[in-house]
Amino acid sequence: MTIPRRRAVALLAALPLAACATPERKDSTMYGLIGKMRAQPGQRDALAAILLDATASMPGCLGYVIAKDKLDADALWITETWDSQDSHKASLALPSVQAAIARGRPLIAGFGERFETEPVGGHGLAQR
């Protein structure tokens, strides 16, 4: 699957790329993303390291998980939860996120499924 460069950059930017802060939520509507990212052959661990590199806090990020796909040696699943969609959008302008995008772009082969969700709660999420 081929995707336009702008879409690839936007999808990469949509993934959390730094340690998440857990500020108090302003309302009860959280925002979630779950997405699959395919690394260039043999580059999954290097790409995961870039995504996990804790370069800075991202206000409004309640949590993220980078997981290896057990059936695809080049795929990662990224699950993230935000206090709002606005917080997620604002994170895309952070210098640490922009730097991670630049570092990760050459290692990305493409993207798979991407789901937007509205988390309602769960173990590990910051409480209001």
Helices and strands as residue ranges (DSSP letters): H 5-14, E 31-39, H 44-52, E 61-68, E 75-82, H 85-91, H 95-104, G 105-107, E 108-117
